[in-house]
């Protein structure tokens, strides 16, 4: 499995594991989930896939385009539930 695909799978698995576990048919009301998108092409793609997965699980994802500092401030305030960062690269030593 290519390294990027493995990393993307691990990121999605970790995000999904953070969701409350409850069977879809037992959900009496659909819960909204606030998802932040910072506009980077790789993060936008991951956010779109994750939002689709949330929708398939019975949630109503609401994606908002925000700058990174605003995203962290909104997460701290409790207004954003999910923010995905993919492809963190280690820089070579100088």
Secondary structure, 3 states (H helix, E strand, C coil): CCHHHHHHHHHHHHHHHCCCCCCHHHCCCCCEEEEEECCCHHHHHHHHHHHHHHHHCCCEEEEEECCHHHHHHHHHHCCCCEECCCCCCCCCCC
